Amino acid sequence: MWKTFGLLFLSNIFMTFAWYAHLRELKEKPVWVAILVSWGIALLEYCIMVPANRLGVEQQLSVSQLKVAQEIITMIVFAGFATFYLRERLTLNFLGAAMCMAGAAWFMFRK
């Protein structure tokens, strides 16, 4: 299962860059340039995400479990990205959101 979660983590790094890096790196460029660059990065994300989901299902994870795991990983990746790349301050709202996600994971993964 760790391989699935590792691939999900890696794919989320690419997707976070595709969605948000243009706000810092391409803010002076036309929006269509940002869209094309983002699509290129997102293609790499899909090349990792699709195998991660297939592997997860092969490992007996439900699609719902994969989705909740992906959202938790997204929140972790985004918190790091926002803090270190975009230089935003984390607030208590992130902690609250993390607690809600932990609750979602508990419900989705309990037997």
N, CA, C and O atoms as CSV, one atom per row, in Angstrom:
chain,resi,resn,atom,element,x,y,z
A,1,MET,N,N,0.817,-1.202,0.000
A,1,MET,CA,C,0.000,0.000,0.000
A,1,MET,C,C,0.858,1.262,0.000
A,1,MET,O,O,0.420,2.309,-0.478
A,2,TRP,N,N,2.080,1.171,0.534
A,2,TRP,CA,C,2.952,2.344,0.607
A,2,TRP,C,C,3.350,2.824,-0.776
A,2,TRP,O,O,3.548,4.020,-0.993
A,3,LYS,N,N,3.470,1.887,-1.716
A,3,LYS,CA,C,3.803,2.280,-3.082
A,3,LYS,C,C,2.672,3.134,-3.667
A,3,LYS,O,O,2.923,4.141,-4.329
A,4,THR,N,N,1.430,2.721,-3.415
A,4,THR,CA,C,0.279,3.501,-3.880
A,4,THR,C,C,0.312,4.898,-3.287
A,4,THR,O,O,0.169,5.883,-4.012
A,5,PHE,N,N,0.500,4.996,-1.971
A,5,PHE,CA,C,0.502,6.303,-1.316
A,5,PHE,C,C,1.701,7.150,-1.762
A,5,PHE,O,O,1.589,8.370,-1.875
A,6,GLY,N,N,2.836,6.510,-2.011
A,6,GLY,CA,C,4.004,7.236,-2.512
A,6,GLY,C,C,3.745,7.825,-3.893
A,6,GLY,O,O,4.105,8.971,-4.162
A,7,LEU,N,N,3.121,7.040,-4.767
A,7,LEU,CA,C,2.776,7.547,-6.097
A,7,LEU,C,C,1.740,8.660,-6.008
A,7,LEU,O,O,1.823,9.643,-6.744
A,8,LEU,N,N,0.766,8.515,-5.111
A,8,LEU,CA,C,-0.222,9.580,-4.918
A,8,LEU,C,C,0.456,10.860,-4.441
A,8,LEU,O,O,0.116,11.953,-4.893
A,9,PHE,N,N,1.403,10.723,-3.539
A,9,PHE,CA,C,2.137,11.883,-3.034
A,9,PHE,C,C,2.901,12.570,-4.170
A,9,PHE,O,O,2.838,13.790,-4.317
A,10,LEU,N,N,3.617,11.786,-4.966
A,10,LEU,CA,C,4.389,12.341,-6.077
A,10,LEU,C,C,3.475,13.012,-7.103
A,10,LEU,O,O,3.777,14.103,-7.586
A,11,SER,N,N,2.367,12.366,-7.431
A,11,SER,CA,C,1.453,12.964,-8.406
A,11,SER,C,C,0.871,14.271,-7.884
A,11,SER,O,O,0.645,15.200,-8.659
A,12,ASN,N,N,0.628,14.352,-6.589
A,12,ASN,CA,C,0.090,15.578,-6.014
A,12,ASN,C,C,1.088,16.722,-6.032
A,12,ASN,O,O,0.693,17.884,-6.126
A,13,ILE,N,N,2.360,16.415,-5.945
A,13,ILE,CA,C,3.370,17.465,-6.074
A,13,ILE,C,C,3.264,18.097,-7.465
A,13,ILE,O,O,3.257,19.321,-7.599
A,14,PHE,N,N,3.181,17.250,-8.497
A,14,PHE,CA,C,3.044,17.777,-9.855
A,14,PHE,C,C,1.750,18.567,-10.018
A,14,PHE,O,O,1.761,19.647,-10.609
A,15,MET,N,N,0.632,18.046,-9.503
A,15,MET,CA,C,-0.639,18.737,-9.686
A,15,MET,C,C,-0.667,20.063,-8.937
A,15,MET,O,O,-1.220,21.041,-9.440
A,16,THR,N,N,-0.089,20.111,-7.762
A,16,THR,CA,C,-0.050,21.369,-7.022
A,16,THR,C,C,0.745,22.414,-7.796
A,16,THR,O,O,0.346,23.577,-7.858
A,17,PHE,N,N,1.865,22.005,-8.384
A,17,PHE,CA,C,2.627,22.935,-9.214
A,17,PHE,C,C,1.818,23.352,-10.439
A,17,PHE,O,O,1.835,24.522,-10.823
A,18,ALA,N,N,1.112,22.404,-11.056
A,18,ALA,CA,C,0.313,22.739,-12.236
A,18,ALA,C,C,-0.769,23.762,-11.891
A,18,ALA,O,O,-1.039,24.666,-12.681
A,19,TRP,N,N,-1.377,23.628,-10.738
A,19,TRP,CA,C,-2.480,24.507,-10.358
A,19,TRP,C,C,-2.026,25.865,-9.847
A,19,TRP,O,O,-2.704,26.866,-10.082
A,20,TYR,N,N,-0.878,25.924,-9.143
A,20,TYR,CA,C,-0.558,27.142,-8.407
A,20,TYR,C,C,0.777,27.797,-8.724
A,20,TYR,O,O,0.937,28.984,-8.439
A,21,ALA,N,N,1.743,27.088,-9.297
A,21,ALA,CA,C,3.069,27.686,-9.510
A,21,ALA,C,C,3.020,28.871,-10.473
A,21,ALA,O,O,3.837,29.786,-10.373
A,22,HIS,N,N,2.073,28.856,-11.397
A,22,HIS,CA,C,1.975,29.974,-12.349
A,22,HIS,C,C,1.654,31.291,-11.646
A,22,HIS,O,O,1.940,32.361,-12.186
A,23,LEU,N,N,1.068,31.231,-10.458
A,23,LEU,CA,C,0.754,32.457,-9.726
A,23,LEU,C,C,2.017,33.212,-9.331
A,23,LEU,O,O,1.998,34.429,-9.149
A,24,ARG,N,N,3.108,32.473,-9.204
A,24,ARG,CA,C,4.386,33.106,-8.861
A,24,ARG,C,C,5.287,33.216,-10.086
A,24,ARG,O,O,5.886,34.263,-10.328
A,25,GLU,N,N,5.381,32.149,-10.848
A,25,GLU,CA,C,6.372,32.082,-11.926
A,25,GLU,C,C,5.910,32.714,-13.233
A,25,GLU,O,O,6.738,33.219,-13.991
A,26,LEU,N,N,4.628,32.701,-13.511
A,26,LEU,CA,C,4.142,33.164,-14.811
A,26,LEU,C,C,3.138,34.308,-14.690
A,26,LEU,O,O,2.335,34.525,-15.598
A,27,LYS,N,N,3.176,35.028,-13.593
A,27,LYS,CA,C,2.155,36.060,-13.389
A,27,LYS,C,C,2.240,37.198,-14.398
A,27,LYS,O,O,1.260,37.916,-14.596
A,28,GLU,N,N,3.380,37.375,-15.032
A,28,GLU,CA,C,3.534,38.427,-16.042
A,28,GLU,C,C,3.194,37.931,-17.450
A,28,GLU,O,O,3.150,38.725,-18.390
A,29,LYS,N,N,2.957,36.639,-17.600
A,29,LYS,CA,C,2.660,36.049,-18.906
A,29,LYS,C,C,1.144,36.018,-19.129
A,29,LYS,O,O,0.371,36.078,-18.173
A,30,PRO,N,N,0.729,35.924,-20.385
A,30,PRO,CA,C,-0.710,35.784,-20.659
A,30,PRO,C,C,-1.251,34.479,-20.055
A,30,PRO,O,O,-0.517,33.506,-19.884
A,31,VAL,N,N,-2.529,34.485,-19.745
A,31,VAL,CA,C,-3.126,33.324,-19.095
A,31,VAL,C,C,-3.024,32.069,-19.959
A,31,VAL,O,O,-2.922,30.966,-19.423
A,32,TRP,N,N,-3.050,32.214,-21.277
A,32,TRP,CA,C,-2.973,31.032,-22.124
A,32,TRP,C,C,-1.618,30.338,-21.994
A,32,TRP,O,O,-1.535,29.119,-22.143
A,33,VAL,N,N,-0.565,31.091,-21.720
A,33,VAL,CA,C,0.754,30.493,-21.480
A,33,VAL,C,C,0.717,29.681,-20.189
A,33,VAL,O,O,1.216,28.557,-20.135
A,34,ALA,N,N,0.127,30.260,-19.160
A,34,ALA,CA,C,-0.005,29.549,-17.886
A,34,ALA,C,C,-0.815,28.267,-18.059
A,34,ALA,O,O,-0.482,27.235,-17.475
A,35,ILE,N,N,-1.871,28.332,-18.858
A,35,ILE,CA,C,-2.700,27.144,-19.099
A,35,ILE,C,C,-1.897,26.056,-19.802
A,35,ILE,O,O,-1.952,24.895,-19.398
A,36,LEU,N,N,-1.160,26.410,-20.838
A,36,LEU,CA,C,-0.376,25.408,-21.562
A,36,LEU,C,C,0.709,24.788,-20.687
A,36,LEU,O,O,0.911,23.574,-20.713
A,37,VAL,N,N,1.405,25.615,-19.916
A,37,VAL,CA,C,2.433,25.089,-19.005
A,37,VAL,C,C,1.787,24.182,-17.968
A,37,VAL,O,O,2.304,23.105,-17.669
A,38,SER,N,N,0.665,24.616,-17.423
A,38,SER,CA,C,-0.038,23.810,-16.412
A,38,SER,C,C,-0.500,22.478,-16.988
A,38,SER,O,O,-0.396,21.451,-16.318
A,39,TRP,N,N,-1.001,22.477,-18.203
A,39,TRP,CA,C,-1.406,21.229,-18.846
A,39,TRP,C,C,-0.227,20.283,-19.018
A,39,TRP,O,O,-0.361,19.075,-18.824
A,40,GLY,N,N,0.912,20.824,-19.378
A,40,GLY,CA,C,2.104,19.988,-19.517
A,40,GLY,C,C,2.501,19.338,-18.204
A,40,GLY,O,O,2.857,18.160,-18.166
A,41,ILE,N,N,2.438,20.111,-17.127
A,41,ILE,CA,C,2.761,19.564,-15.803
A,41,ILE,C,C,1.699,18.557,-15.389
A,41,ILE,O,O,2.018,17.512,-14.822
A,42,ALA,N,N,0.427,18.868,-15.673
A,42,ALA,CA,C,-0.662,17.972,-15.297
A,42,ALA,C,C,-0.576,16.634,-16.027
A,42,ALA,O,O,-0.990,15.608,-15.489
A,43,LEU,N,N,-0.045,16.640,-17.237
A,43,LEU,CA,C,0.132,15.371,-17.954
A,43,LEU,C,C,1.043,14.439,-17.159
A,43,LEU,O,O,0.772,13.243,-17.050
A,44,LEU,N,N,2.122,14.991,-16.606
A,44,LEU,CA,C,3.009,14.178,-15.767
A,44,LEU,C,C,2.260,13.651,-14.542
A,44,LEU,O,O,2.449,12.507,-14.129
A,45,GLU,N,N,1.410,14.499,-13.970
A,45,GLU,CA,C,0.622,14.081,-12.802
A,45,GLU,C,C,-0.266,12.902,-13.158
A,45,GLU,O,O,-0.341,11.933,-12.402
A,46,TYR,N,N,-0.941,12.970,-14.301
A,46,TYR,CA,C,-1.823,11.871,-14.709
A,46,TYR,C,C,-1.047,10.594,-14.976
A,46,TYR,O,O,-1.546,9.501,-14.712
A,47,CYS,N,N,0.169,10.718,-15.498
A,47,CYS,CA,C,0.998,9.538,-15.764
A,47,CYS,C,C,1.407,8.829,-14.474
A,47,CYS,O,O,1.817,7.669,-14.511
A,48,ILE,N,N,1.302,9.501,-13.355
A,48,ILE,CA,C,1.606,8.902,-12.048
A,48,ILE,C,C,0.321,8.531,-11.319
A,48,ILE,O,O,0.250,7.476,-10.688
A,49,MET,N,N,-0.700,9.390,-11.399
A,49,MET,CA,C,-1.946,9.170,-10.664
A,49,MET,C,C,-2.702,7.933,-11.155
A,49,MET,O,O,-3.200,7.151,-10.345
A,50,VAL,N,N,-2.790,7.754,-12.468
A,50,VAL,CA,C,-3.543,6.617,-13.000
A,50,VAL,C,C,-2.941,5.288,-12.529
A,50,VAL,O,O,-3.685,4.433,-12.049
A,51,PRO,N,N,-1.624,5.083,-12.647
A,51,PRO,CA,C,-1.063,3.831,-12.118
A,51,PRO,C,C,-1.235,3.703,-10.597
A,51,PRO,O,O,-1.433,2.600,-10.089
A,52,ALA,N,N,-1.162,4.819,-9.874
A,52,ALA,CA,C,-1.357,4.769,-8.421
A,52,ALA,C,C,-2.746,4.252,-8.086
A,52,ALA,O,O,-2.900,3.410,-7.201
A,53,ASN,N,N,-3.760,4.751,-8.788
A,53,ASN,CA,C,-5.127,4.303,-8.529
A,53,ASN,C,C,-5.328,2.845,-8.929
A,53,ASN,O,O,-6.005,2.099,-8.221
A,54,ARG,N,N,-4.760,2.438,-10.034
A,54,ARG,CA,C,-4.868,1.032,-10.440
A,54,ARG,C,C,-4.195,0.110,-9.422
A,54,ARG,O,O,-4.732,-0.934,-9.054
A,55,LEU,N,N,-3.024,0.518,-8.984
A,55,LEU,CA,C,-2.304,-0.275,-7.989
A,55,LEU,C,C,-3.098,-0.341,-6.688
A,55,LEU,O,O,-3.178,-1.399,-6.063
A,56,GLY,N,N,-3.682,0.779,-6.279
A,56,GLY,CA,C,-4.481,0.794,-5.064
A,56,GLY,C,C,-5.661,-0.148,-5.124
A,56,GLY,O,O,-5.951,-0.845,-4.151
A,57,VAL,N,N,-6.347,-0.178,-6.256
A,57,VAL,CA,C,-7.488,-1.094,-6.412
A,57,VAL,C,C,-7.001,-2.537,-6.405
A,57,VAL,O,O,-7.649,-3.409,-5.827
A,58,GLU,N,N,-5.858,-2.794,-7.047
A,58,GLU,CA,C,-5.282,-4.146,-7.013
A,58,GLU,C,C,-4.933,-4.570,-5.589
A,58,GLU,O,O,-4.946,-5.759,-5.271
A,59,GLN,N,N,-4.623,-3.602,-4.737
A,59,GLN,CA,C,-4.272,-3.881,-3.343
A,59,GLN,C,C,-5.516,-3.877,-2.443
A,59,GLN,O,O,-5.407,-3.801,-1.219
A,60,GLN,N,N,-6.682,-3.960,-3.059
A,60,GLN,CA,C,-7.961,-4.078,-2.350
A,60,GLN,C,C,-8.419,-2.799,-1.668
A,60,GLN,O,O,-9.227,-2.863,-0.741
A,61,LEU,N,N,-7.932,-1.643,-2.094
A,61,LEU,CA,C,-8.475,-0.381,-1.600
A,61,LEU,C,C,-9.695,-0.030,-2.447
A,61,LEU,O,O,-9.710,-0.264,-3.655
A,62,SER,N,N,-10.705,0.527,-1.810
A,62,SER,CA,C,-11.866,0.974,-2.572
A,62,SER,C,C,-11.547,2.312,-3.226
A,62,SER,O,O,-10.611,3.003,-2.825
A,63,VAL,N,N,-12.322,2.663,-4.223
A,63,VAL,CA,C,-12.143,3.949,-4.885
A,63,VAL,C,C,-12.376,5.078,-3.877
A,63,VAL,O,O,-11.695,6.102,-3.927
A,64,SER,N,N,-13.318,4.901,-2.978
A,64,SER,CA,C,-13.582,5.917,-1.948
A,64,SER,C,C,-12.382,6.081,-1.021
A,64,SER,O,O,-12.031,7.202,-0.653
A,65,GLN,N,N,-11.753,4.974,-0.642
A,65,GLN,CA,C,-10.557,5.058,0.199
A,65,GLN,C,C,-9.427,5.760,-0.540
A,65,GLN,O,O,-8.715,6.575,0.047
A,66,LEU,N,N,-9.260,5.453,-1.816
A,66,LEU,CA,C,-8.229,6.116,-2.605
A,66,LEU,C,C,-8.484,7.617,-2.679
A,66,LEU,O,O,-7.550,8.411,-2.578
A,67,LYS,N,N,-9.743,8.008,-2.854
A,67,LYS,CA,C,-10.075,9.427,-2.968
A,67,LYS,C,C,-9.783,10.165,-1.667
A,67,LYS,O,O,-9.209,11.253,-1.692
A,68,VAL,N,N,-10.170,9.591,-0.538
A,68,VAL,CA,C,-9.910,10.244,0.749
A,68,VAL,C,C,-8.407,10.327,0.996
A,68,VAL,O,O,-7.912,11.358,1.452
A,69,ALA,N,N,-7.679,9.256,0.700
A,69,ALA,CA,C,-6.217,9.281,0.863
A,69,ALA,C,C,-5.608,10.367,-0.016
A,69,ALA,O,O,-4.725,11.102,0.424
A,70,GLN,N,N,-6.079,10.467,-1.258
A,70,GLN,CA,C,-5.567,11.489,-2.176
A,70,GLN,C,C,-5.841,12.889,-1.652
A,70,GLN,O,O,-4.984,13.765,-1.769
A,71,GLU,N,N,-7.009,13.118,-1.082
A,71,GLU,CA,C,-7.336,14.449,-0.554
A,71,GLU,C,C,-6.463,14.802,0.655
A,71,GLU,O,O,-6.048,15.951,0.808
A,72,ILE,N,N,-6.188,13.827,1.500
A,72,ILE,CA,C,-5.310,14.060,2.652
A,72,ILE,C,C,-3.895,14.387,2.172
A,72,ILE,O,O,-3.261,15.321,2.663
A,73,ILE,N,N,-3.417,13.612,1.215
A,73,ILE,CA,C,-2.093,13.865,0.655
A,73,ILE,C,C,-2.055,15.237,-0.010
A,73,ILE,O,O,-1.066,15.958,0.118
A,74,THR,N,N,-3.118,15.602,-0.716
A,74,THR,CA,C,-3.193,16.918,-1.345
A,74,THR,C,C,-3.063,18.024,-0.310
A,74,THR,O,O,-2.354,19.006,-0.533
A,75,MET,N,N,-3.744,17.870,0.823
A,75,MET,CA,C,-3.692,18.887,1.879
A,75,MET,C,C,-2.272,19.006,2.443
A,75,MET,O,O,-1.802,20.113,2.706
A,76,ILE,N,N,-1.598,17.884,2.627
A,76,ILE,CA,C,-0.232,17.897,3.145
A,76,ILE,C,C,0.705,18.572,2.144
A,76,ILE,O,O,1.499,19.438,2.512
A,77,VAL,N,N,0.606,18.167,0.868
A,77,VAL,CA,C,1.461,18.755,-0.167
A,77,VAL,C,C,1.181,20.243,-0.295
A,77,VAL,O,O,2.112,21.044,-0.382
A,78,PHE,N,N,-0.107,20.625,-0.307
A,78,PHE,CA,C,-0.447,22.025,-0.464
A,78,PHE,C,C,0.051,22.866,0.713
A,78,PHE,O,O,0.520,23.987,0.515
A,79,ALA,N,N,-0.044,22.344,1.921
A,79,ALA,CA,C,0.438,23.094,3.088
A,79,ALA,C,C,1.929,23.391,2.940
A,79,ALA,O,O,2.367,24.511,3.203
A,80,GLY,N,N,2.703,22.402,2.523
A,80,GLY,CA,C,4.128,22.620,2.303
A,80,GLY,C,C,4.388,23.573,1.163
A,80,GLY,O,O,5.247,24.449,1.269
A,81,PHE,N,N,3.660,23.416,0.076
A,81,PHE,CA,C,3.815,24.291,-1.093
A,81,PHE,C,C,3.471,25.730,-0.747
A,81,PHE,O,O,4.219,26.649,-1.080
A,82,ALA,N,N,2.343,25.927,-0.081
A,82,ALA,CA,C,1.913,27.285,0.272
A,82,ALA,C,C,2.917,27.946,1.208
A,82,ALA,O,O,3.183,29.143,1.100
A,83,THR,N,N,3.468,27.168,2.119
A,83,THR,CA,C,4.403,27.716,3.097
A,83,THR,C,C,5.760,28.024,2.477
A,83,THR,O,O,6.276,29.131,2.627
A,84,PHE,N,N,6.334,27.053,1.785
A,84,PHE,CA,C,7.713,27.193,1.334
A,84,PHE,C,C,7.853,27.799,-0.058
A,84,PHE,O,O,8.850,28.466,-0.334
A,85,TYR,N,N,6.885,27.585,-0.936
A,85,TYR,CA,C,6.996,28.093,-2.301
A,85,TYR,C,C,6.290,29.434,-2.466
A,85,TYR,O,O,6.844,30.368,-3.048
A,86,LEU,N,N,5.078,29.524,-1.958
A,86,LEU,CA,C,4.318,30.769,-2.083
A,86,LEU,C,C,4.497,31.700,-0.891
A,86,LEU,O,O,4.007,32.829,-0.909
A,87,ARG,N,N,5.189,31.240,0.137
A,87,ARG,CA,C,5.499,32.040,1.323
A,87,ARG,C,C,4.251,32.515,2.074
A,87,ARG,O,O,4.218,33.620,2.615
A,88,GLU,N,N,3.232,31.660,2.094
A,88,GLU,CA,C,2.032,31.971,2.878
A,88,GLU,C,C,2.178,31.382,4.275
A,88,GLU,O,O,2.873,30.386,4.478
A,89,ARG,N,N,1.524,32.003,5.213
A,89,ARG,CA,C,1.563,31.547,6.595
A,89,ARG,C,C,0.459,30.520,6.831
A,89,ARG,O,O,-0.690,30.742,6.450
A,90,LEU,N,N,0.805,29.405,7.454
A,90,LEU,CA,C,-0.224,28.442,7.845
A,90,LEU,C,C,-0.978,28.990,9.052
A,90,LEU,O,O,-0.390,29.598,9.946
A,91,THR,N,N,-2.261,28.767,9.060
A,91,THR,CA,C,-3.086,29.250,10.161
A,91,THR,C,C,-3.738,28.062,10.861
A,91,THR,O,O,-3.568,26.911,10.459
A,92,LEU,N,N,-4.475,28.363,11.900
A,92,LEU,CA,C,-5.213,27.308,12.604
A,92,LEU,C,C,-6.265,26.664,11.711
A,92,LEU,O,O,-6.713,25.551,11.986
A,93,ASN,N,N,-6.660,27.345,10.655
A,93,ASN,CA,C,-7.618,26.754,9.718
A,93,ASN,C,C,-7.066,25.480,9.089
A,93,ASN,O,O,-7.818,24.538,8.836
A,94,PHE,N,N,-5.765,25.443,8.835
A,94,PHE,CA,C,-5.157,24.224,8.313
A,94,PHE,C,C,-5.264,23.093,9.323
A,94,PHE,O,O,-5.542,21.953,8.951
A,95,LEU,N,N,-5.047,23.394,10.583
A,95,LEU,CA,C,-5.179,22.379,11.621
A,95,LEU,C,C,-6.615,21.864,11.675
A,95,LEU,O,O,-6.842,20.657,11.766
A,96,GLY,N,N,-7.578,22.773,11.620
A,96,GLY,CA,C,-8.980,22.370,11.622
A,96,GLY,C,C,-9.312,21.502,10.424
A,96,GLY,O,O,-10.002,20.491,10.554
A,97,ALA,N,N,-8.821,21.895,9.258
A,97,ALA,CA,C,-9.056,21.100,8.049
A,97,ALA,C,C,-8.399,19.728,8.171
A,97,ALA,O,O,-8.976,18.723,7.757
A,98,ALA,N,N,-7.196,19.684,8.737
A,98,ALA,CA,C,-6.499,18.409,8.927
A,98,ALA,C,C,-7.284,17.499,9.874
A,98,ALA,O,O,-7.348,16.289,9.661
A,99,MET,N,N,-7.865,18.066,10.892
A,99,MET,CA,C,-8.666,17.258,11.813
A,99,MET,C,C,-9.910,16.703,11.115
A,99,MET,O,O,-10.293,15.554,11.340
A,100,CYS,N,N,-10.530,17.513,10.280
A,100,CYS,CA,C,-11.686,17.031,9.516
A,100,CYS,C,C,-11.274,15.910,8.565
A,100,CYS,O,O,-11.993,14.922,8.414
A,101,MET,N,N,-10.115,16.067,7.926
A,101,MET,CA,C,-9.623,15.024,7.024
A,101,MET,C,C,-9.291,13.737,7.778
A,101,MET,O,O,-9.540,12.636,7.287
A,102,ALA,N,N,-8.724,13.893,8.982
A,102,ALA,CA,C,-8.442,12.705,9.797
A,102,ALA,C,C,-9.745,11.980,10.122
A,102,ALA,O,O,-9.793,10.750,10.111
A,103,GLY,N,N,-10.786,12.733,10.407
A,103,GLY,CA,C,-12.093,12.118,10.653
A,103,GLY,C,C,-12.604,11.407,9.415
A,103,GLY,O,O,-13.143,10.304,9.513
A,104,ALA,N,N,-12.444,12.022,8.256
A,104,ALA,CA,C,-12.875,11.386,7.005
A,104,ALA,C,C,-12.115,10.081,6.779
A,104,ALA,O,O,-12.706,9.075,6.385
A,105,ALA,N,N,-10.806,10.098,7.029
A,105,ALA,CA,C,-10.001,8.891,6.866
A,105,ALA,C,C,-10.444,7.811,7.841
A,105,ALA,O,O,-10.513,6.638,7.473
A,106,TRP,N,N,-10.742,8.186,9.064
A,106,TRP,CA,C,-11.179,7.195,10.060
A,106,TRP,C,C,-12.461,6.516,9.585
A,106,TRP,O,O,-12.571,5.291,9.639
A,107,PHE,N,N,-13.417,7.295,9.126
A,107,PHE,CA,C,-14.659,6.707,8.660
A,107,PHE,C,C,-14.462,5.840,7.414
A,107,PHE,O,O,-15.079,4.782,7.288
A,108,MET,N,N,-13.606,6.286,6.502
A,108,MET,CA,C,-13.448,5.575,5.233
A,108,MET,C,C,-12.645,4.282,5.392
A,108,MET,O,O,-12.885,3.313,4.671
A,109,PHE,N,N,-11.690,4.260,6.333
A,109,PHE,CA,C,-10.803,3.096,6.448
A,109,PHE,C,C,-11.182,2.158,7.589
A,109,PHE,O,O,-10.561,1.105,7.734
A,110,ARG,N,N,-12.172,2.498,8.397
A,110,ARG,CA,C,-12.543,1.583,9.482
A,110,ARG,C,C,-13.222,0.340,8.914
A,110,ARG,O,O,-13.856,0.384,7.859
A,111,LYS,N,N,-13.081,-0.732,9.613
A,111,LYS,CA,C,-13.653,-2.012,9.174
A,111,LYS,C,C,-15.125,-2.092,9.492
A,111,LYS,O,O,-15.767,-3.098,9.193
